[in-house]
Amino acid sequence: MKASSAVSFALALLLLALVGIPLAQDKSALAAGDPVWWNDSWGYRKELTFNNCGQSENLTNFPVLVKLTTSNFNYSHCRNDGGDIRFVDADNSTLLKYHFEKWTYNGDSWIWVKVPQIDGGSATDHVWLYYGNSGATGIEDEVNTYDANFMAVWHLKETTGGSGAIKDSTANGNDGTDSGSPGLGVTGKIGNAIDFDGTDDSVTIPDSDSLDLANGLTIEAWIYIYTWVDWEDIVFKGGGAADNSDYQFALVSTGLMWDGTLAGAWRTKYFDTTTDTGEWIYVVVTHDTTTVKCYRAGSQIGSQSDAGNIYESTYQLGISQEGAVASGYIDGKIDEVRISDIARSADWIKAQYLSMTDAFIAFGLEQVPLPLISGWGWCLAYKEVGDVTLDLAGSMIPRANAPEVVDLHLVGTLNFSIPGRTDTFELELLGTRVRSLFFLKQVEGGADPLIAEFEGFWLVENNYIACEGRLAITIPNHAAQPYAFVLRTGGVDVPSREPGGWVEDIEFIIQKGALALDRVGDRLAQGGAVIKDLLGTVLTAAAVIVREVRKLGEAYIP
């Protein structure tokens, strides 16, 4: 590169810095981006990062609620029915089980995803959300979204009732039937919910082995109470008497309570808490046959000794009903009732609360693949043409703090051939779409180490890069040689390699840069003589580059 070219490049970089256009990040920062793309048929992805800092437990096979909105997700990039939604583990290989609780195109959507493990104390564990494949169809797997300890999951999302209409999302098939005239499909905490009138509205589920929980249990629910009074049942299984009731989780005037049969008598335990109405509250009770614990909004509100197995009967289970007895009706809404056959931990319950309140996931910026970059170049120190071809694949990743800057991280091969030397290099390319500074480094292959640094422009309208730099390679009697490169994304024609054609392309790029500087100059010329003189120097240097490139092309391209 001649001295005047180097000066003009430096001046251009200085001017761009003055007007506030960010330059490339350092290589280590760019290397943090993941260049691997799960499947080329999918056009977009987001990184979903979990904040499990407050919990020390490793969460295994954990159901995470992903809430998509128009603020964190671009619905125009996916199918109307969400059929191209895929969740992939951090290894960018393993597909995860998921299902929609509610899908609303261009609205709020709730999706449950089974994550194999989220490490305790981690704020970096993540999965990928892929989308953008118009030919894909849905692969929801509702029953396998939940681990084997879930005995029933009722989303209470149904809009039409009837026998067995209130569906259990687990493989146990504990479907329920609504009775009375409950409001179905009302607005819930998560999608839809059921509105109970406190008089005769309920959902009942027949007895099954999966609902017999002798060795422990967890009962979860979201409640929205209109009138908080004694003995309104959230969940009750049993016959309603002291000697035939499996388990009861209910409202009382002082808060919440747990009950059931033990040695033919009630085993009532009370947990004081505020009896708030008109708001959604996450309530949980656990029992491990030794201790019963109660939680509200993800935090424990009480723990009491209660030794003994959970009673097992053949009576039905009621939601907003005292099991087999026509009483205990809730005056309010209930959403997301879940029963497990183990006592879930405090960390698990807290993380579930965070997940269901949209406080567990950080959504990354939308990423798109750069499936192919190819290009060519010449060593300007030779009259002969040196053939250089590239095949690179990777990601274009917007920066979180400057979304207008798109960083490039690509890996691939560079085939380098000049007289007396032919090599293939495994390379990594790091750069940015704003005033591009590109770094190529050898990963392996080739007889001698290869490192290259290039500077240039990415022309958005033509979707290719033109850059000039030096390849640091060992050639007899020569130091690092300047190369001119034109790289382009897949599906875009490479500019002509005919004699003179490449000169026109490079001249066009420089002219575009000069015009951009000229427009900047119109705005900055008001800023005083120093800025005006600087602009004059830069624009003069740009004209020099045009002349030099034209001269080089005429001299060295046959």
C-alpha positions as CSV (number, residue, x, y, z in Angstrom):
1,M,0.0,0.0,0.0
2,K,1.6,3.4,-1.0
3,A,2.2,6.0,1.6
4,S,-0.6,8.3,0.4
5,S,-3.1,5.4,0.5
6,A,-2.1,4.7,4.1
7,V,-2.4,8.4,5.0
8,S,-5.8,8.7,3.4
9,F,-7.0,5.6,5.2
10,A,-5.8,7.0,8.5
11,L,-7.5,10.3,7.9
12,A,-10.7,8.6,6.9
13,L,-10.7,6.6,10.2
14,L,-10.0,9.8,12.1
15,L,-12.9,11.6,10.5
16,L,-15.2,8.7,11.2
17,A,-14.1,8.6,14.8
18,L,-14.9,12.4,15.0
19,V,-18.5,11.9,13.8
20,G,-19.1,9.1,16.2
21,I,-19.2,6.0,14.0
22,P,-17.9,3.1,16.2
23,L,-14.9,1.2,15.0
24,A,-14.4,-2.6,15.2
25,Q,-14.3,-4.3,18.6
26,D,-11.1,-6.0,19.6
27,K,-10.7,-9.6,18.4
28,S,-11.4,-11.2,21.8
29,A,-14.8,-9.4,22.1
30,L,-15.8,-10.6,18.6
31,A,-14.7,-14.1,19.3
32,A,-17.3,-14.3,22.0
33,G,-20.0,-14.6,19.3
34,D,-20.9,-18.2,18.3
35,P,-20.2,-18.8,14.6
36,V,-22.0,-22.2,14.6
37,W,-25.5,-22.2,13.0
38,W,-27.8,-25.1,13.9
39,N,-29.5,-25.5,10.6
40,D,-29.1,-23.4,7.4
41,S,-32.8,-23.7,6.7
42,W,-33.6,-21.3,9.6
43,G,-33.0,-17.7,8.9
44,Y,-33.0,-16.1,12.4
45,R,-32.1,-16.9,16.0
46,K,-32.0,-15.4,19.5
47,E,-30.0,-16.3,22.5
48,L,-32.1,-16.8,25.6
49,T,-29.9,-16.5,28.7
50,F,-31.1,-17.6,32.1
51,N,-30.5,-15.7,35.3
52,N,-30.2,-18.4,38.0
53,C,-27.8,-16.4,40.1
54,G,-30.1,-16.4,43.1
55,Q,-30.4,-20.2,43.3
56,S,-27.6,-22.6,44.2
57,E,-29.3,-25.7,42.9
58,N,-28.7,-27.1,39.4
59,L,-32.1,-27.2,37.8
60,T,-32.5,-30.4,35.7
61,N,-35.2,-31.0,33.1
62,F,-36.6,-27.7,34.1
63,P,-39.7,-26.3,32.4
64,V,-39.0,-22.7,31.4
65,L,-41.7,-20.3,30.3
66,V,-40.7,-18.3,27.3
67,K,-43.0,-15.3,26.7
68,L,-42.7,-13.7,23.3
69,T,-44.0,-10.2,22.7
70,T,-43.7,-7.6,19.9
71,S,-41.0,-6.0,22.0
72,N,-38.6,-9.0,22.2
73,F,-39.6,-10.9,19.0
74,N,-40.1,-10.0,15.4
75,Y,-43.1,-12.0,14.4
76,S,-42.7,-11.0,10.7
77,H,-39.7,-13.3,10.6
78,C,-41.6,-16.5,11.5
79,R,-44.6,-18.4,10.3
80,N,-48.0,-17.2,11.2
81,D,-48.7,-20.4,13.1
82,G,-45.3,-20.6,14.8
83,G,-44.5,-23.9,13.1
84,D,-40.9,-22.9,12.5
85,I,-40.2,-22.2,16.2
86,R,-37.3,-24.4,17.5
87,F,-35.4,-24.4,20.7
88,V,-31.9,-25.7,20.6
89,D,-29.6,-26.3,23.6
90,A,-26.4,-24.4,24.1
91,D,-24.4,-27.0,22.1
92,N,-26.3,-25.7,19.0
93,S,-27.2,-29.3,18.3
94,T,-29.7,-30.8,20.7
95,L,-33.4,-30.0,19.9
96,L,-35.4,-29.3,23.1
97,K,-39.0,-30.4,23.9
98,Y,-41.5,-27.6,23.9
99,H,-45.2,-26.7,23.5
100,F,-47.3,-23.6,23.1
101,E,-49.6,-22.8,25.9
102,K,-50.9,-19.9,23.8
103,W,-49.7,-18.6,20.4
104,T,-50.8,-15.2,19.2
105,Y,-49.2,-14.0,16.0
106,N,-48.1,-10.3,16.5
107,G,-49.2,-10.5,20.2
108,D,-48.3,-12.2,23.4
109,S,-47.3,-15.9,23.2
110,W,-46.4,-18.4,25.9
111,I,-44.2,-21.4,25.2
112,W,-43.0,-24.0,27.7
113,V,-39.5,-25.4,27.0
114,K,-37.8,-28.3,28.8
115,V,-34.2,-27.3,29.5
116,P,-31.8,-30.2,30.4
117,Q,-29.9,-28.2,33.0
118,I,-29.4,-24.7,34.2
119,D,-26.5,-24.5,36.6
120,G,-26.9,-23.2,40.1
121,G,-25.6,-19.6,40.4
122,S,-25.2,-19.2,36.7
123,A,-26.1,-16.1,34.7
124,T,-24.7,-17.4,31.4
125,D,-26.4,-20.7,30.7
126,H,-28.5,-20.3,27.6
127,V,-30.5,-21.9,24.8
128,W,-31.1,-20.8,21.3
129,L,-34.5,-19.8,19.8
130,Y,-34.5,-20.5,16.0
131,Y,-37.1,-19.3,13.6
132,G,-37.5,-18.1,10.0
133,N,-38.3,-21.2,7.9
134,S,-41.5,-20.9,5.9
135,G,-41.4,-24.6,4.9
136,A,-41.2,-25.9,8.5
137,T,-44.0,-27.5,10.5
138,G,-44.5,-27.6,14.2
139,I,-42.9,-30.3,16.3
140,E,-44.5,-29.6,19.7
141,D,-44.2,-32.4,22.2
142,E,-46.5,-31.4,25.1
143,V,-46.3,-34.5,27.3
144,N,-42.5,-34.7,27.1
145,T,-42.0,-31.0,28.1
146,Y,-42.4,-32.1,31.7
147,D,-40.3,-34.4,33.8
148,A,-41.5,-37.7,35.2
149,N,-42.3,-36.2,38.6
150,F,-45.2,-34.1,37.2
151,M,-48.4,-36.0,37.7
152,A,-50.7,-33.3,36.3
153,V,-50.3,-29.9,34.6
154,W,-53.6,-28.1,33.9
155,H,-53.0,-24.8,32.0
156,L,-56.7,-24.1,32.3
157,K,-56.5,-22.5,28.9
158,E,-59.6,-24.1,27.3
159,T,-62.4,-21.9,25.8
160,T,-64.9,-24.8,25.5
161,G,-65.9,-27.1,28.3
162,G,-67.5,-30.5,28.7
163,S,-66.6,-34.0,29.8
164,G,-62.8,-34.3,29.8
165,A,-62.3,-30.9,28.1
166,I,-59.9,-29.5,30.7
167,K,-56.7,-31.1,29.5
168,D,-53.7,-32.4,31.5
169,S,-50.5,-31.7,29.6
170,T,-48.6,-34.7,31.1
171,A,-48.7,-38.2,29.8
172,N,-50.9,-39.2,32.7
173,G,-54.1,-38.0,31.0
174,N,-55.7,-36.5,34.1
175,D,-58.3,-34.6,32.1
176,G,-61.0,-32.7,34.0
177,T,-64.6,-31.7,33.5
178,D,-66.0,-28.3,34.3
179,S,-69.3,-28.0,36.2
180,G,-71.5,-25.1,37.1
181,S,-70.9,-22.3,34.6
182,P,-67.3,-21.2,35.0
183,G,-65.9,-18.5,32.8
184,L,-63.6,-20.3,30.3
185,G,-60.9,-18.6,28.3
186,V,-60.7,-15.5,30.5
187,T,-57.4,-13.6,30.8
188,G,-55.1,-15.4,33.1
189,K,-51.6,-15.0,34.4
190,I,-50.2,-17.1,31.6
191,G,-52.5,-17.0,28.6
192,N,-56.0,-18.1,29.6
193,A,-57.5,-19.0,33.0
194,I,-60.8,-20.2,34.4
195,D,-63.1,-17.8,36.4
196,F,-65.0,-19.5,39.3
197,D,-68.1,-17.8,40.8
198,G,-67.7,-19.1,44.4
199,T,-71.2,-20.7,44.2
200,D,-71.0,-23.9,42.2
201,D,-68.2,-23.5,39.6
202,S,-65.5,-26.2,39.6
203,V,-63.3,-28.6,37.7
204,T,-63.3,-32.3,38.8
205,I,-60.8,-35.0,37.8
206,P,-61.4,-38.7,38.3
207,D,-59.1,-40.7,40.7
208,S,-56.1,-42.3,39.1
209,D,-52.9,-44.0,40.4
210,S,-50.9,-40.9,39.3
211,L,-52.8,-38.7,41.7
212,D,-52.0,-41.0,44.7
213,L,-49.1,-39.3,46.3
214,A,-48.1,-41.3,49.4
215,N,-44.4,-40.4,49.4
216,G,-44.6,-36.6,48.8
217,L,-46.1,-33.9,46.7
218,T,-46.0,-30.4,45.4
219,I,-49.1,-28.4,44.5
220,E,-48.7,-25.1,42.6
221,A,-51.3,-22.6,41.3
222,W,-51.8,-19.0,40.3
223,I,-54.9,-17.5,42.1
224,Y,-56.7,-14.2,41.6
225,I,-59.2,-13.9,44.4
226,Y,-62.3,-11.7,44.5
227,T,-63.4,-12.6,48.0
228,W,-60.9,-14.3,50.3
229,V,-62.8,-16.4,52.9
230,D,-62.4,-19.6,54.9
231,W,-62.2,-23.0,53.3
232,E,-62.2,-22.1,49.6
233,D,-60.3,-24.9,48.0
234,I,-57.6,-24.4,45.4
235,V,-57.1,-28.2,45.1
236,F,-58.7,-31.0,47.2
237,K,-58.6,-34.7,46.6
238,G,-60.7,-37.0,48.7
239,G,-64.1,-37.6,50.2
240,G,-64.2,-34.5,52.3
241,A,-64.1,-36.2,55.7
242,A,-61.4,-36.5,58.3
243,D,-60.8,-40.2,57.5
244,N,-60.9,-40.2,53.7
245,S,-59.2,-37.0,52.4
246,D,-55.9,-37.3,50.5
247,Y,-54.7,-33.6,50.4
248,Q,-56.2,-30.2,50.6
249,F,-54.7,-26.8,49.7
250,A,-57.1,-24.0,50.5
251,L,-57.7,-20.4,51.5
252,V,-58.5,-19.5,55.1
253,S,-59.3,-16.2,56.7
254,T,-55.7,-15.9,58.0
255,G,-54.0,-17.0,54.7
256,L,-53.4,-20.5,53.4
257,M,-53.7,-24.0,54.8
258,W,-52.7,-27.6,54.2
259,D,-54.8,-30.6,55.3
260,G,-55.5,-34.3,54.8
261,T,-56.1,-37.5,56.6
262,L,-53.6,-39.0,59.1
263,A,-54.6,-41.9,61.3
264,G,-58.2,-41.2,60.7
265,A,-58.0,-37.5,61.7
266,W,-57.3,-34.1,60.1
267,R,-53.7,-33.0,60.0
268,T,-54.4,-29.3,59.5
269,K,-51.5,-26.8,59.1
270,Y,-52.0,-23.0,58.8
271,F,-49.7,-20.5,57.1
272,D,-50.4,-16.9,57.8
273,T,-50.1,-14.5,54.9
274,T,-51.9,-11.4,53.6
275,T,-55.3,-12.1,52.1
276,D,-54.9,-9.9,49.1
277,T,-57.6,-9.7,46.5
278,G,-57.6,-8.4,42.9
279,E,-54.1,-9.6,42.0
280,W,-52.4,-12.7,40.8
281,I,-50.5,-14.7,43.4
282,Y,-48.3,-17.8,42.9
283,V,-49.0,-20.2,45.8
284,V,-47.2,-23.5,46.5
285,V,-47.4,-26.2,49.1
286,T,-44.9,-29.1,49.4
287,H,-44.9,-32.2,51.6
288,D,-42.0,-34.8,51.9
289,T,-43.8,-37.0,54.5
290,T,-41.9,-35.2,57.3
291,T,-42.3,-31.5,56.8
292,V,-45.0,-29.3,55.0
293,K,-43.9,-26.0,53.6
294,C,-45.8,-23.2,52.0
295,Y,-44.7,-20.6,49.5
296,R,-46.0,-17.3,48.2
297,A,-44.6,-15.5,45.2
298,G,-41.6,-17.9,45.2
299,S,-40.6,-17.3,48.8
300,Q,-41.3,-19.6,51.8
301,I,-43.8,-18.3,54.2
302,G,-43.8,-21.2,56.7
303,S,-42.6,-24.7,57.5
304,Q,-44.2,-27.2,59.9
305,S,-43.5,-30.7,61.0
306,D,-46.0,-33.2,59.7
307,A,-44.7,-36.7,59.8
308,G,-46.5,-39.4,57.9
309,N,-47.3,-40.5,54.4
310,I,-50.0,-38.8,52.3
311,Y,-53.3,-40.6,52.5
312,E,-54.6,-42.3,49.4
313,S,-58.2,-42.7,48.5
314,T,-60.3,-43.5,45.4
315,Y,-62.1,-40.2,45.5
316,Q,-61.9,-37.6,42.7
317,L,-59.8,-34.4,42.8
318,G,-61.4,-31.0,42.7
319,I,-60.1,-27.6,41.5
320,S,-62.4,-25.1,43.3
321,Q,-64.2,-27.9,45.0
322,E,-63.8,-30.1,48.1
323,G,-63.0,-33.3,46.3
324,A,-66.2,-35.4,46.1
325,V,-68.2,-32.9,48.2
326,A,-70.2,-30.1,46.6
327,S,-68.6,-27.2,48.6
328,G,-65.4,-25.2,48.9
329,Y,-65.9,-23.2,45.7
330,I,-63.4,-20.4,45.0
331,D,-64.6,-16.9,44.2
332,G,-61.9,-15.9,41.7
333,K,-59.7,-17.0,38.9
334,I,-57.3,-19.9,38.9
335,D,-54.5,-20.5,36.4
336,E,-51.7,-23.1,35.9
337,V,-52.4,-25.8,38.5
338,R,-49.6,-28.4,38.7
339,I,-49.1,-31.4,40.9
340,S,-45.8,-33.3,41.4
341,D,-45.1,-36.5,43.3
342,I,-42.1,-35.1,45.1
343,A,-41.5,-32.1,47.3
344,R,-39.9,-29.5,45.0
345,S,-37.0,-27.5,46.5
346,A,-37.1,-23.9,47.4
347,D,-34.6,-23.1,44.6
348,W,-36.8,-24.9,42.1
349,I,-39.9,-23.0,43.3
350,K,-38.2,-19.6,43.2
351,A,-36.9,-20.2,39.7
352,Q,-40.4,-21.3,38.5
353,Y,-41.8,-18.1,39.9
354,L,-39.1,-16.0,38.1
355,S,-39.8,-17.9,34.9
356,M,-43.6,-17.4,35.1
357,T,-43.2,-13.7,35.8
358,D,-40.9,-13.1,32.9
359,A,-37.9,-12.4,35.1
360,F,-35.7,-15.4,34.3
361,I,-34.7,-14.9,30.7
362,A,-32.7,-12.2,29.0
363,F,-33.4,-12.0,25.2
364,G,-30.4,-11.5,23.0
365,L,-30.5,-9.5,19.8
366,E,-31.8,-11.1,16.6
367,Q,-29.0,-12.9,14.7
368,V,-28.9,-13.9,11.1
369,P,-26.5,-16.4,9.4
370,L,-23.9,-15.3,6.9
371,P,-24.0,-18.7,5.1
372,L,-21.4,-18.0,2.4
373,I,-18.8,-15.4,1.7
374,S,-16.6,-15.9,-1.3
375,G,-14.1,-13.6,-3.0
376,W,-10.9,-13.1,-4.9
377,G,-7.9,-10.8,-4.8
378,W,-4.6,-9.9,-6.3
379,C,-1.1,-9.4,-4.9
380,L,-0.5,-5.9,-6.2
381,A,3.3,-6.3,-6.0
382,Y,3.2,-8.8,-8.9
383,K,2.3,-8.5,-12.5
384,E,1.0,-12.0,-12.3
385,V,-2.5,-12.6,-10.8
386,G,-2.4,-14.4,-7.5
387,D,-5.6,-16.5,-7.1
388,V,-7.2,-16.2,-3.7
389,T,-10.6,-17.9,-2.9
390,L,-12.5,-17.9,0.4
391,D,-15.3,-20.0,1.7
392,L,-16.5,-18.7,5.0
393,A,-19.6,-19.3,7.1
394,G,-20.7,-17.8,10.4
395,S,-22.8,-15.2,12.1
396,M,-23.6,-11.5,11.8
397,I,-24.3,-10.4,15.4
398,P,-25.6,-6.9,16.3
399,R,-23.9,-5.4,19.3
400,A,-26.1,-4.9,22.3
401,N,-24.8,-1.4,23.1
402,A,-24.8,-0.3,19.4
403,P,-27.3,-2.3,17.4
404,E,-26.5,-0.4,14.2
405,V,-23.1,-2.1,14.3
406,V,-23.1,-5.7,13.0
407,D,-20.1,-7.7,13.9
408,L,-18.9,-10.5,11.7
409,H,-17.5,-13.8,13.0
410,L,-16.8,-16.4,10.4
411,V,-14.7,-19.5,10.0
412,G,-13.7,-21.3,6.8
413,T,-10.9,-21.8,4.3
414,L,-8.7,-19.6,2.2
415,N,-7.0,-21.1,-0.8
416,F,-3.9,-19.1,-1.7
417,S,-2.1,-19.6,-5.0
418,I,0.7,-17.6,-6.5
419,P,3.6,-18.7,-8.6
420,G,5.7,-21.0,-6.5
421,R,3.2,-21.3,-3.7
422,T,-0.1,-23.0,-3.2
423,D,-1.7,-23.4,0.2
424,T,-5.0,-24.0,1.9
425,F,-5.6,-22.3,5.3
426,E,-8.2,-22.8,7.9
427,L,-9.2,-19.2,8.9
428,E,-11.2,-17.1,11.2
429,L,-12.5,-13.7,10.1
430,L,-13.6,-11.1,12.5
431,G,-14.9,-7.7,11.6
432,T,-17.8,-5.3,11.5
433,R,-20.1,-3.8,8.9
434,V,-19.3,-0.3,10.0
435,R,-16.0,1.0,8.6
436,S,-14.7,-2.5,8.4
437,L,-11.5,-3.7,10.0
438,F,-11.0,-7.4,9.2
439,F,-8.7,-9.8,10.8
440,L,-7.8,-13.2,9.3
441,K,-5.8,-15.6,11.3
442,Q,-4.5,-19.0,10.5
443,V,-6.1,-21.8,12.5
444,E,-4.2,-24.7,10.8
445,G,-2.8,-25.7,7.4
446,G,-0.3,-24.1,5.0
447,A,3.4,-24.2,5.1
448,D,3.9,-20.9,6.9
449,P,1.9,-18.9,9.4
450,L,-0.6,-16.6,7.8
451,I,-2.1,-13.5,9.4
452,A,-3.9,-10.7,7.6
453,E,-5.4,-7.4,8.4
454,F,-7.7,-5.6,6.0
455,E,-9.5,-2.3,5.9
456,G,-12.4,-1.4,3.7
457,F,-16.1,-0.9,3.3
458,W,-19.1,-3.1,3.3
459,L,-21.5,-1.9,0.7
460,V,-25.0,-2.7,2.0
461,E,-26.7,-2.1,-1.3
462,N,-24.5,-4.5,-3.1
463,N,-23.8,-6.8,-0.2
464,Y,-20.1,-7.2,-0.7
465,I,-17.0,-6.0,1.0
466,A,-14.0,-4.3,-0.7
467,C,-10.9,-4.2,1.5
468,E,-7.2,-3.7,1.1
469,G,-4.5,-5.0,3.4
470,R,-1.4,-7.1,3.9
471,L,-1.0,-10.9,4.1
472,A,1.9,-11.7,6.4
473,I,3.3,-14.7,4.6
474,T,6.8,-15.8,3.8
475,I,7.6,-15.4,0.1
476,P,11.2,-15.5,-1.1
477,N,12.6,-12.0,-1.5
478,H,9.3,-10.4,-0.4
479,A,7.9,-9.1,2.8
480,A,4.2,-9.0,3.6
481,Q,2.4,-8.1,0.4
482,P,-0.6,-5.8,-0.1
483,Y,-3.7,-7.5,-1.4
484,A,-7.0,-6.1,-2.6
485,F,-10.0,-8.2,-1.8
486,V,-13.7,-8.2,-2.8
487,L,-15.8,-10.5,-0.6
488,R,-19.6,-11.0,-1.1
489,T,-22.4,-12.9,0.6
490,G,-24.0,-15.9,-1.0
491,G,-26.3,-15.3,-3.9
492,V,-24.7,-12.0,-4.9
493,D,-22.5,-11.9,-8.0
494,V,-18.8,-11.3,-7.5
495,P,-17.8,-8.2,-9.4
496,S,-16.1,-8.9,-12.7
497,R,-12.5,-10.2,-12.8
498,E,-12.0,-9.1,-16.3
499,P,-9.1,-6.7,-16.9
500,G,-10.1,-3.3,-15.5
501,G,-13.4,-4.6,-14.0
502,W,-12.0,-4.8,-10.6
503,V,-10.6,-1.3,-10.8
504,E,-14.0,0.0,-11.6
505,D,-15.4,-1.7,-8.5
506,I,-12.8,-0.4,-6.2
507,E,-13.1,3.1,-7.7
508,F,-16.8,2.9,-7.2
509,I,-16.2,2.0,-3.5
510,I,-13.8,4.9,-3.0
511,Q,-16.1,7.3,-4.8
512,K,-18.9,6.2,-2.4
513,G,-16.6,6.9,0.5
514,A,-15.7,10.3,-0.9
515,L,-19.4,11.1,-1.4
516,A,-20.1,10.1,2.2
517,L,-17.3,12.3,3.4
518,D,-18.5,15.1,1.3
519,R,-22.0,14.9,2.8
520,V,-20.4,14.8,6.3
521,G,-18.4,17.8,5.2
522,D,-21.5,19.8,4.4
523,R,-22.7,19.3,8.0
524,L,-19.3,19.9,9.7
525,A,-18.0,22.7,7.5
526,Q,-19.7,25.1,9.9
527,G,-17.4,23.9,12.7
528,G,-14.5,26.1,11.9
529,A,-11.3,26.3,9.9
530,V,-9.6,23.3,11.5
531,I,-12.4,20.9,10.6
532,K,-12.7,22.4,7.1
533,D,-9.0,22.0,6.5
534,L,-9.2,18.4,7.7
535,L,-12.0,17.6,5.4
536,G,-10.2,19.1,2.5
537,T,-7.2,16.9,3.2
538,V,-9.3,13.8,3.5
539,L,-11.2,14.4,0.3
540,T,-8.0,15.2,-1.6
541,A,-6.5,11.9,-0.3
542,A,-9.6,10.1,-1.5
543,A,-9.0,11.4,-5.0
544,V,-5.4,10.3,-4.8
545,I,-6.6,6.7,-3.9
546,V,-8.8,6.7,-7.0
547,R,-5.8,7.7,-9.2
548,E,-3.5,5.2,-7.6
549,V,-5.9,2.3,-8.0
550,R,-6.5,3.2,-11.6
551,K,-2.8,3.3,-12.2
552,L,-2.2,0.0,-10.4
553,G,-4.9,-1.7,-12.5
554,E,-3.5,-0.5,-15.8
555,A,0.0,-1.5,-14.8
556,Y,-0.5,-4.9,-13.3
557,I,-3.7,-6.5,-14.7
558,P,-3.2,-8.2,-18.0
